[in-house]
């Protein structure tokens, strides 16, 4: 995907008495080129006629992006006359993200409507983002130390889970437990700053379902869940809009965990009310 975003930002500057003092205008002209590639190998083995099976997946995903950024900032007095020389800033962002994952799942169906689901998964992630900014106002590129950065993020997650499912004529239960071990290292090359995190968490779950009759069903479930920050939210790079406005990620962000409880009534498997 290739795209060339542009922007035009007008900023008004006020003094300590909130009186208009000056303005500045920033125009940006960027050229972005994003590529991604993914590959999957899958294997499935049917164990018996009851529906038992063993499956495995090996995945590889690559995201790469190149972004050339050009900013032209000009200052004006109250009369609209430009003051000083234009501030010309050029940025070059080179990003590469590799994701590897391997998982194996076993589903074993027993007689009398018992079923066991279990699996293991491991994943490895490496994100390498190199951002360079240059002040080219004088015609000679000068590295902007406060804006230039090189950030490498490595993540390894190992998980194992198991679910036990039992069905009766009207009543169904599902008990599950997942354990995750997370290992994260974030390195800022420019400042030689390293952030490391290692932790292990448990995620239990349970579902209780009861059929009042052929059309009415009640279900209660609870589960502990995790939501991880995405790689852009973890990236400490500053993405500029103008000299006073930028967005930046935080490599110290922690995942969010929630305990979720739900009570659901369903009618004819078409209409649902959930608390």
C-alpha positions, 0 to 999 in steps of 0.5 A: 500500500502506497499513500502520500498524506498531506496536512496544513496546520495553523497555530495561534500563539498567545502571551501570558495575558491571552493576547494574540502574539503571533501565528505559525503554519506547518505544512507536511508532505509525506510518502508512505510505503507499507507492505505485509506478508503472512504464511501459515502451515496447518496440520489436522489429524482425526483421532476417532469418529466421535470428533476427537482431533489434533491440530497444529498451526505454524504462522509467520507474519511480517509488516514493514513500512517506510515513511518519508516525512517533510515539514515546513514551518513558518512564523508570522507576526500580527501583520501576517508578515513572515518572521525569521527563516522557515524551519524545515524538518525531514524525517525518515522512519524505517519499521519492521515487525516479525511475528512467529507463532506455533500452537497445538490443540487437542480435542478429545471427545468421550462417551456420555457427552464429555469433552476435553480441549487442551493446547499449548502456544508459543509466539515470538515478536520482534519490532525494529523501528528506526526513526531519524529526523534532520533539520534542513533549514540551512540546506545542510542536514543536521541530525535532530537529537531530541527527535531521532530514536531507534527502538527494538521491541522483543516479546515472547508469550508461552501459554497452556490451556485446558477446558472440560465440557459436559453436556446433560439433557438440559444442563451444560457446563464448561470449566477452563483455565489458561496460563500465560508466561510473558517476557518483554524487552524494549531497547532504546538504542539512542539512550541505551535504555532497556525495559524488561518485564517477566510475569505469569498470569492465570485466566480461569473461566466457567460457563453454566447453561440451562434449557428451561424448555425448547425455546428458553435458555439461561446462561451464566459465565465468568472469565478473566481476560487480558488486553495488551497494548498494541505495538504503536502504543508501546513505541516511544517514537514521536510522530509529529504534526507540527513543532508543538504537537506530536504523539508518542507511545509508552514502552512501560504500558502494562496489559489490561486485565478484566474480570467479566461476569455475564448473565444471558437469557435467550429466546428461540436462539434468536433474541438475547438479553444480557446483563 
